[in-house]
Amino acid sequence: MSDKLVQTPLLQQPLAQRIVDLQARKPAYINHGEALMLQRIASDSLRAQLLTEDRITLDD
């Protein structure tokens, strides 16, 4: 398995600059369905994840 570093513009920005950029954005208004979807995505990303060979195991 090769360890390759994935670089994107967001990862290259310093964290402090990224926070300033996000705070400067205008608010985006979303509907109730979009809010529920974003909450679900956020909660799923906080679950413990284990990478095993070619599979991802989520700790539920």
N, C-alpha and C positions, 0 to 999 in steps of 0.2 A: 504494500500500500504506500503510495507516494504522498508526502505531505506538501501540498501546494497552498501557498498563501493567496487568498482571493482578495484583490484590492478593488475597492469602489471609491468614488469620490467622497461618499458619506463617511467611510471608515478612515479616510486619510485626513479628514478635518479634525482639528482638536475639539475635544468635548465642549469646552467653554464657548467656542465659536458656534458650534452646532446649536447650543442652547440659546444663544443670542439670536441666531437666525430663526429659530422656531418661535421665540417670543415676539419677534418683529412681524410675523405673519398675521394677516387678518383672520378673524374667526371664520371657520367653515361650518355652516349650519347643516345638520344632517337630520334625517327623519328617524322615527323610533326603530324601524327595522335595521337601519344602518348602525344605530347605536348598540343594539343588541348583538349584531354581528361583530362589531369591534370589541365589545366586552368579552365575547366568547373567544375571539382570537387572542386577546390579552391574557385571559385566564388559562388558555391552553399553552401559551408560551411560558407560563410560570411553573407548569408541572415538571417534575423531575423526568429527564429524558436520558436514556442509556443507548448508546450506539453500539450495536453488536453486529460485526461483520457487515452484512448487507441489509440489516433491518434496524428499525428504531423501536425501542420498547418504551412505552409511556407508563410511568408508575401511577396507577389509579388507586 
